Amino acid sequence: MPSLDDFLGRCVVLDTQGPRVYLGQLEAYDERGYWLTDADVHDRDEGHSTNEQYVNDACLLARSGARQVNRRRVFVERTVIVSISALDDVNAEGPTGPLGAWIP
């Protein structure tokens, strides 16, 4: 049976109920929340892309061997998370431009 332990040590996407999405390596979790390292915190209210576009672009960037990081370590409360997935499980298509426009 799958468990959160399957995500330990992997780069994950934490989707929230609000405008933020978290990407990072899942180092630990408990009943309070999740510890991510080498994380990138994206707030759709402060950027030009939707969370889906952002995750898509982050996945494509990771596949090329790079990843944006703006936090060495971050704790995310469990109560705000609506889903967790491994970044390498994202079905990315793209690339997309800064406003989500398809780049041929």
C-alpha positions as CSV (number, residue, x, y, z in Angstrom):
1,M,0.0,0.0,0.0
2,P,1.4,3.4,-0.9
3,S,2.4,5.8,1.9
4,L,4.0,9.2,2.4
5,D,7.3,7.3,3.0
6,D,7.3,6.7,-0.8
7,F,7.9,10.4,-1.2
8,L,10.8,10.8,1.3
9,G,14.0,12.0,-0.4
10,R,12.1,12.8,-3.6
11,C,11.3,16.2,-5.1
12,V,7.6,16.8,-4.4
13,V,4.8,19.3,-5.3
14,L,2.6,20.4,-2.4
15,D,-0.6,22.0,-3.6
16,T,-2.4,24.2,-1.2
17,Q,-5.9,25.5,-0.7
18,G,-4.6,29.0,-1.4
19,P,-2.5,30.7,-4.0
20,R,0.8,29.0,-3.0
21,V,2.5,25.9,-4.3
22,Y,5.6,24.3,-2.8
23,L,8.3,22.3,-4.6
24,G,11.2,20.7,-2.8
25,Q,12.8,17.6,-1.5
26,L,10.6,16.0,1.2
27,E,13.0,15.4,4.1
28,A,10.5,14.6,6.8
29,Y,6.8,14.8,7.8
30,D,4.7,14.3,10.9
31,E,1.2,15.1,12.1
32,R,1.9,18.9,11.9
33,G,3.3,19.1,8.4
34,Y,6.1,18.6,5.9
35,W,9.8,19.7,5.9
36,L,11.1,20.5,2.4
37,T,14.8,21.3,1.5
38,D,16.1,23.0,-1.6
39,A,12.5,24.3,-2.0
40,D,10.8,26.8,-4.2
41,V,7.8,28.6,-2.9
42,H,5.5,30.0,-5.6
43,D,2.6,32.4,-4.9
44,R,0.4,32.8,-8.0
45,D,-0.8,36.2,-6.7
46,E,2.8,37.5,-7.0
47,G,3.7,35.9,-10.4
48,H,2.6,35.9,-13.9
49,S,1.7,32.2,-14.2
50,T,-1.0,29.9,-12.7
51,N,0.2,27.2,-10.3
52,E,-0.3,24.6,-13.1
53,Q,1.9,26.5,-15.5
54,Y,4.5,27.0,-12.8
55,V,4.6,23.3,-11.9
56,N,4.7,22.4,-15.6
57,D,7.7,24.7,-16.1
58,A,9.4,23.5,-12.9
59,C,9.0,19.9,-14.1
60,L,10.5,20.7,-17.5
61,L,13.4,22.6,-15.8
62,A,14.1,19.7,-13.4
63,R,14.1,17.2,-16.4
64,S,16.9,19.4,-17.9
65,G,18.9,19.0,-14.7
66,A,18.1,22.3,-13.1
67,R,15.6,23.6,-10.5
68,Q,14.8,27.0,-9.0
69,V,15.4,27.2,-5.3
70,N,14.4,30.1,-3.1
71,R,14.4,28.4,0.3
72,R,17.1,26.1,1.8
73,R,14.5,24.7,4.2
74,V,10.8,25.3,4.7
75,F,8.1,23.8,6.9
76,V,4.6,23.6,5.4
77,E,1.6,23.0,7.7
78,R,-0.4,19.9,6.9
79,T,-3.7,21.8,7.3
80,V,-3.1,23.9,4.1
81,I,-2.1,21.0,1.8
82,V,-4.7,19.5,-0.5
83,S,-2.4,17.2,-2.5
84,I,1.1,15.9,-2.7
85,S,2.8,14.4,-5.8
86,A,6.3,13.6,-6.9
87,L,7.6,16.2,-9.4
88,D,8.7,13.4,-11.7
89,D,5.1,12.1,-11.8
90,V,3.9,15.4,-13.3
91,N,2.8,15.1,-16.9
92,A,4.6,18.2,-18.2
93,E,4.0,19.7,-21.6
94,G,5.7,22.7,-22.9
95,P,7.6,24.8,-22.6
96,T,5.3,27.7,-21.7
97,G,6.2,31.4,-21.8
98,P,6.1,33.9,-18.9
99,L,2.3,34.3,-19.2
100,G,1.6,30.6,-20.0
101,A,1.7,31.2,-23.8
102,W,2.9,28.1,-25.8
103,I,6.4,28.5,-27.2
104,P,6.7,26.6,-30.4
